[in-house]
Structure formats: structure tokens, C-alpha cells
Amino acid sequence: MDWDIVWSILKWVLLVFLAGFIGYFGRYLSQALIARRRRESSPSANGGSDIQDDSRDKIRAKIDKKRAKARLKQIKKGRR
């Protein structure tokens, strides 16, 4: 058996193993960094009560609009 061929094969095996190792942990690290950034920039981390209040106001406005539309529909049905 020629040692040059064995060494060449081992180099490629080690290179593929190293690339997989770097790829796996690189992906894990990037996902951890993204999750950390999202937690830091979330509204609850910044106090975010203004954003939450705005969202609640929008939802309440939509609900009120739907209720008014339903009342108008009932009134029109009652007249016919």
C-alpha cells in the first residue's frame, strides 16, 4: 500500500470533517446571535408599552368597527 495515497485520502477525510464541524457550529452560533439580537430588540425588553398600547388601540378600533357594521346589518334586516 502506497503511503502517499493513504495520506491523500486522510487529508480529504479530515478536510471534509473539519468543514462539517465549522459549518455546524457556525450555524449554531449564528442562530444563537440572531436569537439574542431579537430578545434585545423585542418590545418587552425596551419597555415597549407604547408599541403594545398602539397595537391594542388598533385591535379595539377593528373590533368596534366590526360591531358597528354588525349592528347596521341587523337594523337593515329588521326593516325589511
Beta strands, then each sheet from edge to edge (+ up, - down):
end
